[in-house]
């Protein structure tokens, strides 16, 4: 039997003092190129949103590399707002 994966999403939750509660952060979100633009990502994101609602998460956050300009549009179409900058140090 061959299994075919359409996509993958992972959510990490943590309690943050500055949010006064639990927030979710999407760590990985990938849709196989053959299955993009078919609603797979929307279905996966809806599962994350349903989980967040059922568990009273204050927010869901996701980051993307500035080089991946197309992702900003994808996340905005999924209901996210571009609100923060992320700073990184590589060691």
N, C-alpha and C positions, 0 to 999 in steps of 0.2 A: 504494500500500500504506500503510495507516494502522498506526502502531505505538502501542501503549498501554503506558505505564510503570506498573507496580504499586507500585514503591517504590524507595528509594535509601538506601544506607549508605556512608559513607566512613570510613576508618581511617587515622590518622596514627601512625607509630611513631617513637620516639626513645629513645636510650640515656640513662638517668638514673642519676647516681651514687647517689642515695639509694635506688634500687631494685636497685642492683647488676646492671643489665642493661637489656634493651630492654622498653619497655612500649608498649601501644597505647592510643590515645585515639580514641573514636568522635567525629568532628567533626560529622557530619550523619546523621540517621536520620529518614526520612520515608516514610510509607505513604499512598498516595492514599486519601482517605476512602471511595471505593467498594470498596476492597479490604481495609479494616481488619477485624479479627476473623476472618480467613480463613487465618491461619497464614503470611502473607507475611513479616511482621516476624520471626517465629521462624526462618524459612528463611534470611533475610538474616543474622540474628544468628549462626546456626549456621555460616555461611560464614566470618564473622569469627572465631569461636571455633576453627574448624578451621585457619584461617590462623595464629592465635596458637599453637596446639598444634604445628603443623608448623615454626614458626619460633622456638620456645622463648621466647615472650614471657613476661615475669614476671607481667603482669596486663593487663587491659583496663579502661579507665576511660571513663565517660561522665558528662557534666554536663547538668543541666536547670534551667531557670529555676524559682525557688521558686513563682512564680505558676501553674506548670503541675503542680499537685498530682497529677493523674491519671498523669503520667509516672513518678512514684515507684513506683506500683503496677505499671505496665507493666515497668519495669526490674527490680523485685524478682521478678516472675513469670518474667523471662528469666534469673534466676540472679544478678543483681547485689545487692550489699549497700550500704546507705547508710552510708558510713564517713567522709566528709570534708565540710568547708565550703569554699566557694570565695569568694574576695574579689576585687572588681573596682574599678578606678578608671576613670572615664570622663573623657576629655580633649577 
